[in-house]
Amino acid sequence: MTANVTKLEDNKVRLDVEVSPEAVKQGVEEKVRELGRQVRVPGFRPGKAPRRIVENHLGRDYIYYEALQESLPAWYSEAVVEADLRPIDRPEIEFDDPISEEDGFKFSATLEVRPAATLGQYKGLEVPRREVEVEEEQVDSQVEEMRGQFATLAAVGGRPVQQGDFVILDFNGERLAGGPVEGAQAEDYMMEVGRGELLPEFEENLVGMNADEHKQFGVTFPMDYQEASLQGESVLFRVHVKEIKERDLPPLDDEFAKEASEFETLEEFRAAVREQLQESLDQQVDAEFRGRVLDAVAEQAEVEVPDVMVDEKADDMVASFERSLAGQGMQAEQYYELAGVKRDEMKDRVRDDAADAVKKELVLDAIVEAEGIEADGHEIEHQIHHLAEDSGRSAEEITETMRANGTYALLEEEVARQGALTFLAENAVAVPMPEEEEEAEETDETDANEAQEPEAGEALVESAVETPQATASEATSEGEKE
Amino acid sequence: MDPHQIIIRPVISEKSYSLVEVEGQYTFHVDRRANKNQIKYAVEDAFDVSVAKVNTANVKSKPKRQGLTRGRTSSWKKAVVKLAEGDRIELFEGV
């Protein structure tokens, strides 16, 4: 097979392919064998008729036509690989002569390929980098959180319920209009007052109750309550507070440090916490910096971003969002209904981001090309290892399937792009952040990091999915365990 | 008799094909009245080959039924012709 590439305007390329007679023959013979199995030729059992008989029976032209249908895509993709092209769209294929086993077959395909970005300056760009130090308060709150985890619950005697107390209670809700309320019955239910686990109105009513006190009070469910049948309903709750407990925080001393960590003294523990925080902050800053470097380089570069790619990317983004929904146990359709948007609108919304992402991809590709960056083998292995762990198959198996379906090459490219980004970051000059930009950047962070995008959806989903029944029953089982 | 009156058509089936390949024997549907000698000369004449042996068989008709209509397939004469070493007949491709 020979493939000749002719460049046309607009990232278009004409690929002239000549398929050898042997390849044609092989394709035709395969097709004959396949057809022979499907077609009954009188005098022969299916699949047993010799080629000549099948040909006479079905007609040579028909067989050639079928064989062409079958082999053309394969020939095309083989030619694309041989010519080392990166098509981004379906090709338009043309041919004049029919296939022939003596002369082979010629066809030409017109296709749009990945445009090459024209890089501007990409080394030594001055890019602002945030300098962040972990602040004392952050360490404090981290330590405080740890303290909370090591807290024990101690029974409280002689005072009524306060905000922040833990109470163990039985409750039973009845509609004022009559009839019980689904899920509003529990025994030995443990909850933290004021954490918003149940309706705020309910929790407020608990404040001031003593241990072993019975009380009845009405609660009106808010109009925007998730469970439609309860919206605006008034419900009478009978509550029996059994026990009041409060969090007993361990004192902040070396003793606590020893228990909570492998460190001997509180000072060491704090230092370790600080280091950890600093590390994660550094990572965050680094990611921001890389994002900004890429922004800057993309700014300098010139690319014509093809619509097809943007479209594909937008589709990808929506699909990955849908997957993250599925991970939450929510159907995409449900979400669209709840959020009141259509999939297409969603796609339009991410279009700008998609265009940006595509541009950056192309720029990074150009960097890879310009600097001769190669995909880091370790990184690839690492990624495959991850995939293997997630899917429960062996790394070899994954590698094999990925090689077979071409995703391996994609992964390689992606890793090479990451390498290019690292290269850019290393070759950029970090300058201190201008004051006024700092604020703006904070809000901008989500854009810089694509991975955060699904998380925004996550929060949305969680609040929508949580139903009163689920919370109550979950909490009950928890209470029983205690 | 004219050779084309004797040889009616080649028999093309899995069996006849394998006979060609394995034994060099060609199978024909022939006129019922023809004898082995006539078949021999007819084949030699029509295909320009030399015949080593002719076997014939009368293929019996079979009763067939389609719904209430009863009938029989026609009976016919089959001739299996063995050619001399090296001779071939290239007719089995065009039917």
Chai-1 contact restraints between the chains, C-beta under 6 A:
chainA,res_idxA,chainB,res_idxB,connection_type,confidence,min_distance_angstrom,max_distance_angstrom,comment,restraint_id
A,G43,B,I12,contact,1.0,0.0,6.0,A-B,restraint_1
A,G43,B,S13,contact,1.0,0.0,6.0,A-B,restraint_2
A,F44,B,E14,contact,1.0,0.0,6.0,A-B,restraint_3
A,K48,B,E14,contact,1.0,0.0,6.0,A-B,restraint_4
A,R52,B,E93,contact,1.0,0.0,6.0,A-B,restraint_5
